[in-house]
Amino acid sequence: MLQSIRMFKRTSPAFTLVELLVVIGIISVLIGVLLPALSKARESSNMVKCASNARQVGLAIRNFAEEHRGYMPAVSDQRWVIANDSNRQIWVYRNDGSGVHKVLDWASSLLPYLGVRGVEYFGYAGDKSKVFICPSDRWQDAGGKDGDLNGPGYCLFNNMTQPFGKYPISYGINIDIAGQSDPTRPYMGKLWQDDTPFYVFGSTFQLPGTTPPNIVGGPLNGRFYKVHKPAETLLLADCGVRPNPGGESQVGLMRTDLLMYSSHFTGGGTLKNLDTSKVPVSTTKNIPWERHRRRINVAFCDGHVDAIIRGDTERVRVSPYRWER
C-alpha cells in the first residue's frame, strides 16, 4: 500500500507556471466579459426599483388628494401655505411645541399613505423612507449627516429645518401644480419664507420687463384634479444634480440640487423646454440624465410611470394648464 501511494505521488501531474498563467488569463477574460453584463443587469434592477418607488409616491399623492378635498401636499413653506389655508383645513400640520402649527413637508405628509404610522418626519421612517430614494442615486451615500449642507441628498424648501440643507429624497415634485401663490399677487408662486418667486408657463407666465405682468391666472395651489392633461403631465420624477456649482446657482430656483420641476421662465411647458432652455435656472440643469444612462423615471398625474429618454422629452408636459404645443 505504501509503495502504491509513493508511486501515485510520483506520477501525479502538477500545474506548470505556463498553465497557471493561461488559467488566470482565461479567468480574467471571463470577468471582463461578464462584468459589463452584471453592471447592466444591476442598473436594470435599479431602474425597475426606482420606477416602483415613483409609482408608490405618486399613488400616495393621489390618495392624499382624495382625503384632502382634491389638494396634493404643499411644497411651499409655512408662510405661503398658511396664507392659502388660514383655518388649517387643507394640509397637514404639526405642533412645534410652542403652540405654533407648522405645515409638514410634502414627503412627511405622505407617510400614512405609505403604510407608516406614528412617525412625523420621513427621515425617521426606517426602511419605509427608502421609497423616496432612487437606488442609482449615488449622492445619497455622500458623507456628512442628514440635514447638513455637506450631507447626503438634495435641497428642499417646504418648512425644513435647513431650507438649503440636504435631505434623503431623489425625486422632484411639479411645483407648477403643488406650489402656493402669494394672495396679494396671485400670479406669482412662492416657495421659501423669503420672496423667492416662480412663474408658471401657460397660466402665470410673466413676460420679463412688462408692467404690469402678463397675468393669465394663478398657480393651482395644489389642486391636483385641475391638471389639464394628467396622462401627459409630470407629477414627480428623478431629480437633482450635484455637486452644486455655486455662484448664481445658489439663489432661489437657481440651484442644480433643488428637488423641484417647474416651467419657471423656460419659455415653454414641456420637459424638453426645461432641458434645452438657455435661461440660467436650476430647472434647466437639475435633471439627472446620468442616473439611469440618459433616462429618468417620470410618474404622471394619471398614476402611470414611464422611463423617459433624453431625446423624448417633448411628450412630457410640466405646465398643467390648457395650452397647445
N, C-alpha and C positions, 0 to 999 in steps of 0.2 A: 504493500500500500504506500509506504513512504517513498519507494522508488517511483511509483506512478505519479505521485504528487510532484516530485522533483522534475520528472520528465515534462509534466504539464506546464510547470513554471518556465522551463527552458524553451518550450515550443509556443507559449502564448505570445501572440503578436502584440506590439506596442505602437502607439501613435508616434510617428516621426514629427519633427518640427515643421516640415513642409505640410504634412497632413493637418496638423493643428492650425496652421495659418490658413489653409484652404477652408476648413470648417468655420473658422472665425470670419473669414471673408464672406462665406455664404450667409452666415447669420446676419452680418452687417447689411448685406444687400436686402435680405428679407425684412429687416427692421426698417430700412429706408423705403421699401415698397409699402409696408403696412402702416407706418406712422401717419402719412397723409390721409389714408383711408380712415384710420381711427380718429384723427382730428376732425375730418369731415363728418363722421358719424356722431362725434361728441357735439359738434356745432348744430347738427340737425336735431339732436335731442334737446339742446338748449333752446333752439328756435321753437320747438313744439311746447316746451315748458313755459317759455316767455309768452307765447300765444295763449296758453291756458291761463296764465296769470292775468293777462289783459282782458280776457273774456270774463273771468271771475270778478274783477274790479268793475268792468262795465256793467255786468249784471247787478252787482251790489248798488251801483249808482241808480240803475233803473228801479230797483226795489226801494231804495231810499226815496226816490221821487214819488213813487206810488203812495208812500206813507206821509209825505210832506207836501201835499197839495200841488204836486207836479213840479216841485223845485228839486234840483240836484244840490249836493253840498256846495257851499260857497267857497270861492278861492280868494276872495279879497279879505283884508284884515278887519279887525274889530270895528274900527271907526265907520267903515263903509257898510258893513253888514248891519250894524245897529241902525244906521241911517235909513236902511230899507226894511228893517224889521224891528221897529221900536218896541213892540209888545212881545218880542221874542216868541213868536208863534210859528215861525217857518223853519229855522235851522236849529242845530243842536248846540247847547251852551253848557259850560261848567262853571262852578263857583270857585274862584281863585283863593278862597279862604278869608277874604276881606269883605265879602258880600257883593263883589263885582262879578257879574256874569259875563264870561268871555266865550266867544264862539269857538267851537272846536275846529281844528284844521280839517281839511276835506278827507284825508286818509283816516284819521281817528273817528270821524263821523260815520265811516262805513263799517267799522268793526262789528257791530251787531248783525250786519247783513253778510258778514263773512264767517259767522259762527263763533265770534269772540264775545264773551260776556265778562263783566267785572273788571275790564281794563279800559282806562280812559285814553291813554296815549298809544298810538300804533306801534311805536318803538319798543314797547314793553309787552307785546303780544306773543313773544316767543316765536316758534316756528310758523305760526299763522301770519306773522308780519312779513314772511318771505314772499307772500303773494304780491308785494309791492316792489320786488327786486327781480330784475332780469338776470338769469344765471350767466349770461355772457357779458354783463356789465362789470368790467374789471375795476372800475373806480369805487365799487362798494367794498373793496378789500384794501383801500388806501389806509395809511397809518393815521393815528390820532383817534379821537373819541367822537361819539355821536353828538352832533350839535356844534362841534368845534370847526373853526374856519379851515383847519388843515385835516379835518376828519373825513371819514368816508361819506359818499353820497353827493347830493347836489343842493342847490339853493331853493328854499321855499319862503314865500311870504306867509299869508294866512295865519297870523297870530302865533307864530312860532317864537320860542324864547330868543333866538338869534335869527332875525329875518334873513341875514346874509350868511348864515351858517350852513352846514352841510347835513343833509338828512338822508336816511336809507330808503330812498324811493328811486325807481328807474324810469318812471312814466310821467309824461306831462299831460295835463288836462287842457281842454279847449276853453280859454278864458273869454272868448267871444260869446260863449254860452253861459259860463258859470260866474264870470266877473260881475261885480257890483258897480252901479253908477253913482255919481255924485248928484243927489237930488236937486242941488242948486244949478247944476249944469248937466242935465240928463243925457246929453250927447257924449259925455265923457265917462269912460270906465275908470275905476280906481282899484289899486291893489294894496299897497302898504299904507301905513299910518300917515306918511307924508303926502305930498302932492304928486305922486307917481301916476301919470295917466296912461291909458291906452285907447286907441281909436280903432273902431271896428269897421272894416270894409264891408259895404253893402247895407249898412244901417247907420253907423255913427262916424263914417269916414269924414274927417275934417281936412279940407284941402289946405296945404301949407300956405300961409301968408294971406288967407282970406279973412275978412272981417265983415259981418260975423261969420262963424264957421258954417260950412255947408251941412246943415243938420237934416238928417233923414229920419232919425229916430233914436231911441235909447237902447243900451245893451239889454239882453234878455233878462239880466239879473237872476240867472239860474233857472228860468222856466224851461225845463228840459223838453217838454212836449210842444214847444213853439218852434222847434227846429224845422226848417222848410223841407229839406230832403234828408231824412235821418239815415237812409241806406247809403248815402254818399258822403255824409258829414262826419269828420273826425271827432270822436269823444275824448279818447286818450290814446297815446302812442309812446313807443320808445322815445326817450328824450334825454338831453343833457350831454354836453361835451366838455371834457376837462383835458388839460388844465385851462383855467380862465386866463386869457392873455393879459388882463388888466387894462389900464388906460380907460378909454371911453366905455369899455365893456363892463365897467363897474357900476354904471349909473342906470337905475330903473330897469326897464326891459332890456337894456343893452348888456346882457350877460349871456355867455355861452353855456353857463352851468345852471340856468334858470329853467325849472321844470314847468313850462307853460307853452301852449301853442296859441297864436293869435294872428289875425290878418293885419295887425297893427302897422299901418303906413307902408304895406308892401306893394300896394298898387293892384291888388287882386285877391280873390277869395279862395284860391286853391293852394294845396301843399306845394305845387310847382312854383307859385309866386314866392312862397317863403324860402324855397331852396335856391332860387335864382335871382331874387331881388338884390339890387345894389344898395338898398337902404341899410345903413350900418346899425341894425338892431339884432338882438340875440335871436330873434325868430328866423333869421337868415343863416344862423351859424350853430344853432343848438340841436340840429337833427343828427343823431349818431349813426351815420351810414356805415361806419366801420364795425358796429356792434354785431351785425349779422351778415357781413360780406355784401355791402351795398343794399341791404334790405332793412326795413323796420316793420315791426308788428303794429297794426293800427286797429283799434276797437272802434267800430262805428256806432252811431247813435241808435241804430235799429237792433243792436245786440251781436252782430256778426263781427268776426275778426279776420283780417287778411294781411298777408305779408306783401308789402309794397316795395317794389324795386325802384331804384332812384330814377329810372327813365320812365316810370309810370305814375308820376305824382299828379299829373293833370286831372286824373279822375277822382282825386280826394279833395273834397271841399273842407275848408276851415271856417269860412264865414257861414253862419247858419241861416242866413236870410234869403229872401226871394231875389235872385239875380240870375242873369244868364252869362255864360262864358263868352 
